[in-house]
Amino acid sequence: MTSDSPNTKGPGGDPLREALRIQGEFGPTLLALGEAAVHAGLPTEALEAFRRAALSEPANPAAHLLAGQLLGQLGNYEQALESLERCVELDPTNEEARRALELSTRLAAGDG
Protein backbone atom coordinates (compact mmCIF):
# COMPACT_ATOMS: atom_id res chain seq x y z
CA MET A 1 0.00 0.00 0.00
CA THR A 2 1.17 3.50 -0.71
CA SER A 3 1.10 6.29 1.82
CA ASP A 4 -1.83 7.97 0.07
CA SER A 5 -4.02 4.87 0.23
CA PRO A 6 -7.29 5.55 2.11
CA ASN A 7 -6.71 2.49 4.30
CA THR A 8 -3.25 3.53 5.44
CA LYS A 9 -2.86 4.86 8.93
CA GLY A 10 -1.16 8.20 8.70
CA PRO A 11 0.38 10.32 11.43
CA GLY A 12 -3.04 10.97 12.96
CA GLY A 13 -3.88 7.26 13.37
CA ASP A 14 -6.90 5.53 11.89
CA PRO A 15 -9.45 7.50 9.86
CA LEU A 16 -12.12 7.61 12.59
CA ARG A 17 -9.69 8.85 15.22
CA GLU A 18 -8.48 11.46 12.75
CA ALA A 19 -12.09 12.57 12.21
CA LEU A 20 -12.54 12.77 15.96
CA ARG A 21 -9.39 14.86 16.26
CA ILE A 22 -10.75 17.28 13.65
CA GLN A 23 -14.37 17.38 14.85
CA GLY A 24 -13.78 17.12 18.60
CA GLU A 25 -16.51 15.74 20.78
CA PHE A 26 -19.04 15.40 17.96
CA GLY A 27 -21.68 12.80 18.86
CA PRO A 28 -22.08 11.10 15.47
CA THR A 29 -18.31 10.75 15.09
CA LEU A 30 -18.05 9.27 18.57
CA LEU A 31 -20.86 6.82 17.81
CA ALA A 32 -19.15 5.76 14.58
CA LEU A 33 -15.87 5.34 16.43
CA GLY A 34 -17.63 3.21 19.05
CA GLU A 35 -19.31 1.03 16.46
CA ALA A 36 -16.01 0.54 14.65
CA ALA A 37 -14.39 -0.45 17.95
CA VAL A 38 -17.16 -2.99 18.62
CA HIS A 39 -16.59 -4.55 15.20
CA ALA A 40 -12.83 -4.59 15.82
CA GLY A 41 -13.35 -6.46 19.10
CA LEU A 42 -12.34 -3.51 21.30
CA PRO A 43 -15.19 -3.21 23.82
CA THR A 44 -13.35 -0.90 26.23
CA GLU A 45 -12.65 1.61 23.47
CA ALA A 46 -16.21 1.26 22.18
CA LEU A 47 -17.69 1.92 25.59
CA GLU A 48 -15.49 4.97 26.05
CA ALA A 49 -16.68 6.35 22.71
CA PHE A 50 -20.36 5.67 23.50
CA ARG A 51 -20.04 7.32 26.91
CA ARG A 52 -18.31 10.34 25.40
CA ALA A 53 -21.10 10.56 22.81
CA ALA A 54 -23.70 10.51 25.60
CA LEU A 55 -21.84 13.29 27.41
CA SER A 56 -21.51 15.27 24.18
CA GLU A 57 -25.19 14.86 23.28
CA PRO A 58 -27.10 13.86 26.43
CA ALA A 59 -30.44 13.91 24.62
CA ASN A 60 -29.29 11.45 21.95
CA PRO A 61 -31.00 8.13 22.71
CA ALA A 62 -28.68 6.19 20.37
CA ALA A 63 -25.66 6.96 22.54
CA HIS A 64 -27.42 5.60 25.63
CA LEU A 65 -28.78 2.58 23.76
CA LEU A 66 -25.40 1.56 22.35
CA ALA A 67 -23.67 2.04 25.70
CA GLY A 68 -26.40 0.07 27.48
CA GLN A 69 -26.32 -2.80 25.02
CA LEU A 70 -22.55 -3.08 25.25
CA LEU A 71 -22.57 -2.86 29.04
CA GLY A 72 -25.13 -5.67 29.09
CA GLN A 73 -22.99 -7.80 26.81
CA LEU A 74 -20.06 -7.19 29.16
CA GLY A 75 -22.14 -8.31 32.14
CA ASN A 76 -22.36 -4.84 33.72
CA TYR A 77 -26.12 -5.06 34.14
CA GLU A 78 -26.58 -2.28 36.68
CA GLN A 79 -24.75 0.22 34.47
CA ALA A 80 -26.59 -1.15 31.44
CA LEU A 81 -29.89 -0.48 33.20
CA GLU A 82 -28.95 3.16 33.78
CA SER A 83 -28.08 3.73 30.12
CA LEU A 84 -31.09 1.84 28.81
CA GLU A 85 -33.49 3.57 31.18
CA ARG A 86 -32.16 6.93 29.96
CA CYS A 87 -32.65 5.84 26.36
CA VAL A 88 -36.27 4.85 27.04
CA GLU A 89 -36.86 8.16 28.85
CA LEU A 90 -35.62 9.99 25.76
CA ASP A 91 -37.39 7.75 23.25
CA PRO A 92 -40.30 5.88 24.85
CA THR A 93 -41.26 4.23 21.55
CA ASN A 94 -37.84 2.61 21.02
CA GLU A 95 -38.70 -1.10 21.09
CA GLU A 96 -35.06 -2.18 20.80
CA ALA A 97 -34.23 -0.22 23.95
CA ARG A 98 -37.28 -1.61 25.75
CA ARG A 99 -36.27 -5.19 24.91
CA ALA A 100 -32.67 -4.57 26.00
CA LEU A 101 -33.91 -2.96 29.22
CA GLU A 102 -36.17 -5.93 29.96
CA LEU A 103 -33.32 -8.39 29.35
CA SER A 104 -30.84 -6.42 31.46
CA THR A 105 -33.42 -6.16 34.25
CA ARG A 106 -33.85 -9.96 34.27
CA LEU A 107 -30.10 -10.57 34.12
CA ALA A 108 -29.39 -8.06 36.90
CA ALA A 109 -31.93 -9.92 39.07
CA GLY A 110 -30.27 -13.23 38.26
CA ASP A 111 -33.21 -14.46 36.18
CA GLY A 112 -31.19 -14.72 32.94
MARVEX-187870 format. One line per field, with one value per atom (N, C-alpha, C): residue number from 1; residue in one letter; atom name; x, y, z. Coordinates in nm, 3 decimals, padded with zeros to 5 digits, always signed. Each point is the difference from the previous one (the first is absolute). Example, Ala and Ser with C-alpha at 12.3 -4.5 7.8 and 13.67 -1.06 7.14 Angstrom:
nr <- (1;1;1;2;2;2)
rest <- (a;a;a;s;s;s)
atom <- (N;CA;C;N;CA;C)
c1 <- (+01.319;-00.089;+00.090;-00.035;+00.082;-00.077)
c2 <- (-00.569;+00.119;+00.120;+00.105;+00.119;+00.109)
c3 <- (+00.780;+00.000;+00.000;-00.072;+00.006;+00.073)
This chain:
nr <- (1;1;1;2;2;2;3;3;3;4;4;4;5;5;5;6;6;6;7;7;7;8;8;8;9;9;9;10;10;10;11;11;11;12;12;12;13;13;13;14;14;14;15;15;15;16;16;16;17;17;17;18;18;18;19;19;19;20;20;20;21;21;21;22;22;22;23;23;23;24;24;24;25;25;25;26;26;26;27;27;27;28;28;28;29;29;29;30;30;30;31;31;31;32;32;32;33;33;33;34;34;34;35;35;35;36;36;36;37;37;37;38;38;38;39;39;39;40;40;40;41;41;41;42;42;42;43;43;43;44;44;44;45;45;45;46;46;46;47;47;47;48;48;48;49;49;49;50;50;50;51;51;51;52;52;52;53;53;53;54;54;54;55;55;55;56;56;56;57;57;57;58;58;58;59;59;59;60;60;60;61;61;61;62;62;62;63;63;63;64;64;64;65;65;65;66;66;66;67;67;67;68;68;68;69;69;69;70;70;70;71;71;71;72;72;72;73;73;73;74;74;74;75;75;75;76;76;76;77;77;77;78;78;78;79;79;79;80;80;80;81;81;81;82;82;82;83;83;83;84;84;84;85;85;85;86;86;86;87;87;87;88;88;88;89;89;89;90;90;90;91;91;91;92;92;92;93;93;93;94;94;94;95;95;95;96;96;96;97;97;97;98;98;98;99;99;99;100;100;100;101;101;101;102;102;102;103;103;103;104;104;104;105;105;105;106;106;106;107;107;107;108;108;108;109;109;109;110;110;110;111;111;111;112;112;112)
rest <- (m;m;m;t;t;t;s;s;s;d;d;d;s;s;s;p;p;p;n;n;n;t;t;t;k;k;k;g;g;g;p;p;p;g;g;g;g;g;g;d;d;d;p;p;p;l;l;l;r;r;r;e;e;e;a;a;a;l;l;l;r;r;r;i;i;i;q;q;q;g;g;g;e;e;e;f;f;f;g;g;g;p;p;p;t;t;t;l;l;l;l;l;l;a;a;a;l;l;l;g;g;g;e;e;e;a;a;a;a;a;a;v;v;v;h;h;h;a;a;a;g;g;g;l;l;l;p;p;p;t;t;t;e;e;e;a;a;a;l;l;l;e;e;e;a;a;a;f;f;f;r;r;r;r;r;r;a;a;a;a;a;a;l;l;l;s;s;s;e;e;e;p;p;p;a;a;a;n;n;n;p;p;p;a;a;a;a;a;a;h;h;h;l;l;l;l;l;l;a;a;a;g;g;g;q;q;q;l;l;l;l;l;l;g;g;g;q;q;q;l;l;l;g;g;g;n;n;n;y;y;y;e;e;e;q;q;q;a;a;a;l;l;l;e;e;e;s;s;s;l;l;l;e;e;e;r;r;r;c;c;c;v;v;v;e;e;e;l;l;l;d;d;d;p;p;p;t;t;t;n;n;n;e;e;e;e;e;e;a;a;a;r;r;r;r;r;r;a;a;a;l;l;l;e;e;e;l;l;l;s;s;s;t;t;t;r;r;r;l;l;l;a;a;a;a;a;a;g;g;g;d;d;d;g;g;g)
atom <- (N;CA;C;N;CA;C;N;CA;C;N;CA;C;N;CA;C;N;CA;C;N;CA;C;N;CA;C;N;CA;C;N;CA;C;N;CA;C;N;CA;C;N;CA;C;N;CA;C;N;CA;C;N;CA;C;N;CA;C;N;CA;C;N;CA;C;N;CA;C;N;CA;C;N;CA;C;N;CA;C;N;CA;C;N;CA;C;N;CA;C;N;CA;C;N;CA;C;N;CA;C;N;CA;C;N;CA;C;N;CA;C;N;CA;C;N;CA;C;N;CA;C;N;CA;C;N;CA;C;N;CA;C;N;CA;C;N;CA;C;N;CA;C;N;CA;C;N;CA;C;N;CA;C;N;CA;C;N;CA;C;N;CA;C;N;CA;C;N;CA;C;N;CA;C;N;CA;C;N;CA;C;N;CA;C;N;CA;C;N;CA;C;N;CA;C;N;CA;C;N;CA;C;N;CA;C;N;CA;C;N;CA;C;N;CA;C;N;CA;C;N;CA;C;N;CA;C;N;CA;C;N;CA;C;N;CA;C;N;CA;C;N;CA;C;N;CA;C;N;CA;C;N;CA;C;N;CA;C;N;CA;C;N;CA;C;N;CA;C;N;CA;C;N;CA;C;N;CA;C;N;CA;C;N;CA;C;N;CA;C;N;CA;C;N;CA;C;N;CA;C;N;CA;C;N;CA;C;N;CA;C;N;CA;C;N;CA;C;N;CA;C;N;CA;C;N;CA;C;N;CA;C;N;CA;C;N;CA;C;N;CA;C;N;CA;C;N;CA;C;N;CA;C;N;CA;C;N;CA;C;N;CA;C;N;CA;C;N;CA;C;N;CA;C;N;CA;C;N;CA;C;N;CA;C;N;CA;C;N;CA;C)
c1 <- (+00.083;-00.083;+00.088;-00.045;+00.074;-00.049;+00.077;-00.035;-00.127;-00.043;-00.123;-00.122;+00.015;-00.112;-00.098;-00.132;-00.097;+00.001;+00.055;+00.002;+00.127;+00.092;+00.127;-00.017;+00.058;-00.002;+00.111;-00.038;+00.097;+00.043;+00.061;+00.050;-00.110;-00.122;-00.110;-00.066;+00.043;-00.061;-00.103;-00.097;-00.102;-00.096;-00.073;-00.086;-00.105;-00.062;-00.100;+00.062;+00.115;+00.066;+00.044;+00.040;+00.037;-00.123;-00.114;-00.124;-00.036;+00.020;-00.029;+00.093;+00.126;+00.096;-00.045;-00.049;-00.042;-00.132;-00.096;-00.134;-00.020;+00.094;-00.015;-00.106;-00.068;-00.099;-00.134;-00.001;-00.118;-00.069;-00.122;-00.073;+00.001;-00.039;-00.002;+00.138;+00.104;+00.135;+00.036;-00.036;+00.026;-00.077;-00.125;-00.079;+00.062;+00.044;+00.065;+00.129;+00.075;+00.124;-00.032;-00.103;-00.041;-00.044;-00.079;-00.045;+00.117;+00.095;+00.118;+00.080;+00.009;+00.073;-00.069;-00.134;-00.074;+00.035;-00.006;+00.028;+00.146;+00.088;+00.142;+00.030;-00.103;+00.021;+00.068;-00.027;+00.060;-00.110;-00.060;-00.115;+00.031;+00.119;+00.034;+00.002;+00.062;+00.006;-00.139;-00.081;-00.136;-00.082;+00.009;-00.075;+00.042;+00.129;+00.049;-00.060;-00.003;-00.056;-00.149;-00.076;-00.143;-00.028;+00.079;-00.019;+00.033;+00.105;+00.035;-00.110;-00.059;-00.110;-00.119;-00.029;-00.112;+00.027;+00.125;+00.034;-00.007;+00.040;+00.000;-00.142;-00.086;-00.140;-00.091;-00.023;-00.077;-00.142;-00.056;-00.136;-00.004;+00.113;+00.006;-00.025;-00.117;-00.029;+00.094;+00.050;+00.088;+00.126;+00.055;+00.121;-00.027;-00.113;-00.036;-00.034;-00.067;-00.035;+00.126;+00.091;+00.121;+00.086;+00.011;+00.076;-00.068;-00.131;-00.074;+00.009;-00.012;+00.011;+00.138;+00.103;+00.136;+00.026;-00.045;+00.017;-00.069;-00.117;-00.070;+00.079;+00.055;+00.080;+00.123;+00.052;+00.118;-00.035;-00.130;-00.043;-00.013;+00.008;-00.017;-00.147;-00.085;-00.144;-00.052;+00.054;-00.048;+00.029;+00.121;+00.033;-00.081;-00.022;-00.081;-00.140;-00.056;-00.134;-00.008;+00.102;+00.000;-00.004;+00.085;+00.006;-00.129;-00.051;-00.121;-00.123;-00.006;-00.111;+00.002;+00.119;+00.012;-00.046;+00.038;-00.041;-00.153;-00.063;-00.146;-00.067;+00.061;-00.053;+00.000;+00.110;+00.014;-00.085;-00.018;-00.074;-00.089;-00.115;-00.087;-00.051;+00.004;-00.049;+00.110;+00.120;+00.112;-00.012;-00.052;-00.022;+00.130;+00.104;+00.130;+00.052;-00.013;+00.044;-00.086;-00.130;-00.089;+00.035;+00.028;+00.038;+00.132;+00.097;+00.131;-00.014;-00.086;-00.024;-00.063;-00.098;-00.065;+00.101;+00.083;+00.101;+00.101;+00.049;+00.098;-00.061;-00.128;-00.069;-00.004;-00.035;-00.004;+00.139;+00.100;+00.136;+00.056;-00.031;+00.046;-00.061;-00.124;-00.069;+00.041;+00.082;+00.043;-00.099;-00.092;-00.103;+00.032;+00.129;+00.041;-00.031)
c2 <- (-00.118;+00.118;+00.124;+00.100;+00.126;+00.088;+00.104;+00.087;+00.081;+00.012;+00.075;-00.091;-00.126;-00.093;+00.038;-00.009;+00.039;-00.092;-00.121;-00.093;+00.010;+00.081;+00.013;+00.091;-00.042;+00.084;+00.103;+00.123;+00.108;+00.045;+00.118;+00.049;+00.020;+00.023;+00.022;-00.127;-00.118;-00.126;-00.043;-00.079;-00.051;+00.111;-00.021;+00.107;+00.052;-00.090;+00.049;+00.083;-00.039;+00.080;+00.135;+00.000;+00.126;+00.090;-00.057;+00.078;+00.055;-00.080;+00.045;+00.114;-00.011;+00.106;+00.131;-00.008;+00.119;+00.055;-00.089;+00.044;+00.012;-00.046;+00.008;-00.095;+00.042;-00.085;+00.007;-00.044;+00.003;-00.136;-00.001;-00.123;-00.104;+00.035;-00.101;-00.061;+00.080;-00.054;-00.096;+00.036;-00.088;-00.131;+00.008;-00.122;-00.089;+00.061;-00.078;-00.063;+00.074;-00.053;-00.118;+00.014;-00.109;-00.123;+00.019;-00.114;-00.068;+00.077;-00.058;-00.080;+00.052;-00.071;-00.131;+00.001;-00.124;-00.103;+00.040;-00.093;-00.047;+00.080;-00.037;-00.083;-00.025;-00.079;+00.078;+00.130;+00.087;+00.061;-00.080;+00.049;+00.117;+00.004;+00.110;+00.132;-00.001;+00.120;+00.039;-00.101;+00.027;+00.066;-00.055;+00.055;+00.143;+00.026;+00.136;+00.095;-00.042;+00.085;+00.023;-00.106;+00.015;+00.092;-00.013;+00.086;+00.146;+00.020;+00.136;+00.058;-00.083;+00.047;+00.040;-00.077;+00.032;+00.129;+00.023;+00.126;+00.118;-00.024;+00.104;+00.038;-00.101;+00.022;-00.078;+00.052;-00.074;-00.037;+00.071;-00.029;-00.094;-00.059;-00.093;-00.142;-00.057;-00.133;-00.108;+00.016;-00.102;-00.019;+00.107;-00.011;-00.084;+00.023;-00.075;-00.145;-00.021;-00.136;-00.082;+00.055;-00.075;-00.028;+00.098;-00.022;-00.108;+00.009;-00.098;-00.140;-00.014;-00.133;-00.059;+00.081;-00.050;-00.034;+00.085;-00.029;-00.131;-00.024;-00.126;-00.119;+00.014;-00.108;-00.028;+00.104;-00.015;-00.049;-00.015;-00.048;+00.108;+00.125;+00.114;+00.043;-00.085;+00.020;+00.125;+00.034;+00.119;+00.126;+00.009;+00.115;-00.003;-00.120;-00.014;+00.054;-00.034;+00.047;+00.152;+00.066;+00.146;+00.058;-00.053;+00.052;-00.029;-00.121;-00.039;+00.074;+00.022;+00.077;+00.143;+00.057;+00.136;+00.001;-00.102;-00.008;-00.005;-00.082;-00.012;+00.130;+00.070;+00.131;+00.096;-00.004;+00.091;-00.041;-00.132;-00.051;-00.116;+00.032;-00.103;-00.103;+00.031;-00.093;-00.092;+00.010;-00.080;-00.143;-00.088;-00.140;-00.074;+00.030;-00.064;+00.031;+00.125;+00.040;-00.066;-00.009;-00.064;-00.148;-00.068;-00.142;-00.016;+00.085;-00.007;+00.031;+00.095;+00.035;-00.118;-00.063;-00.116;-00.113;-00.028;-00.105;+00.034;+00.122;+00.041;-00.003;+00.034;-00.005;-00.144;-00.094;-00.142;-00.049;+00.035;-00.047;+00.061;+00.126;+00.064;-00.066;-00.052;-00.068;-00.146;-00.046;-00.139;-00.094;+00.053;-00.082;-00.029;+00.015;-00.012;-00.129)
c3 <- (+00.000;+00.000;+00.000;-00.069;-00.002;+00.113;+00.028;+00.112;-00.025;-00.125;-00.025;-00.013;+00.032;-00.003;+00.111;-00.026;+00.103;+00.121;-00.013;+00.111;+00.083;-00.040;+00.071;+00.120;+00.110;+00.119;-00.014;+00.003;-00.012;+00.137;+00.008;+00.128;+00.104;-00.045;+00.094;+00.047;-00.045;+00.039;-00.102;+00.045;-00.091;-00.041;-00.108;-00.054;+00.099;+00.080;+00.094;+00.111;+00.048;+00.104;-00.057;-00.126;-00.064;-00.012;-00.035;-00.007;+00.137;+00.103;+00.135;+00.039;-00.039;+00.030;-00.065;-00.122;-00.074;+00.055;+00.027;+00.038;+00.151;+00.079;+00.145;+00.051;+00.102;+00.065;-00.075;-00.122;-00.085;+00.011;+00.051;+00.028;-00.111;-00.122;-00.106;-00.028;+00.011;-00.021;+00.112;+00.123;+00.113;-00.012;-00.045;-00.019;-00.107;-00.110;-00.106;+00.049;+00.078;+00.058;+00.092;+00.081;+00.089;-00.075;-00.105;-00.079;-00.069;-00.049;-00.063;+00.103;+00.121;+00.106;+00.036;+00.004;+00.027;-00.107;-00.125;-00.110;-00.002;+00.058;+00.006;+00.125;+00.082;+00.121;+00.111;+00.008;+00.101;+00.087;+00.088;+00.077;+00.093;+00.058;+00.090;-00.075;-00.119;-00.082;-00.049;-00.034;-00.046;+00.110;+00.120;+00.111;+00.030;-00.005;+00.021;-00.103;-00.126;-00.105;+00.021;+00.036;+00.022;+00.120;+00.104;+00.117;-00.033;-00.077;-00.041;-00.089;-00.085;-00.085;+00.086;+00.104;+00.089;+00.077;+00.037;+00.067;-00.097;-00.124;-00.102;-00.040;-00.009;-00.041;+00.095;+00.120;+00.100;-00.042;-00.095;-00.044;-00.119;-00.035;-00.113;+00.051;-00.028;+00.053;-00.055;-00.121;-00.058;+00.083;+00.053;+00.081;+00.125;+00.063;+00.121;-00.034;-00.111;-00.042;-00.027;-00.079;-00.035;+00.123;+00.088;+00.124;+00.084;+00.014;+00.080;-00.055;-00.130;-00.061;+00.022;-00.018;+00.019;+00.146;+00.091;+00.142;+00.037;-00.056;+00.024;-00.052;-00.119;-00.057;+00.084;+00.066;+00.085;+00.141;+00.026;+00.131;+00.105;-00.039;+00.092;-00.002;+00.058;-00.014;+00.069;+00.116;+00.069;-00.082;-00.054;-00.085;-00.129;-00.053;-00.121;+00.026;+00.116;+00.034;-00.001;+00.056;+00.003;-00.141;-00.087;-00.138;-00.075;+00.016;-00.072;+00.051;+00.132;+00.054;-00.054;-00.012;-00.056;-00.145;-00.076;-00.139;-00.011;+00.083;-00.004;+00.045;+00.096;+00.040;-00.119;-00.076;-00.114;-00.119;-00.016;-00.116;+00.045;+00.059;+00.056;-00.102;-00.127;-00.101;-00.055;+00.052;-00.050;+00.052;-00.084;+00.039;+00.026;-00.076;+00.021;+00.140;+00.042;+00.133;+00.108;-00.025;+00.097;+00.019;-00.112;+00.009;+00.074;-00.032;+00.067;+00.149;+00.033;+00.140;+00.075;-00.062;+00.061;+00.025;-00.100;+00.014;+00.109;+00.000;+00.102;+00.139;+00.012;+00.128;+00.052;-00.088;+00.038;+00.038;-00.080;+00.027;+00.129;+00.026;+00.123;+00.122;-00.015;+00.110;+00.011;-00.094;+00.002;-00.064;-00.079;-00.065;-00.145;-00.040;-00.139;-00.061)
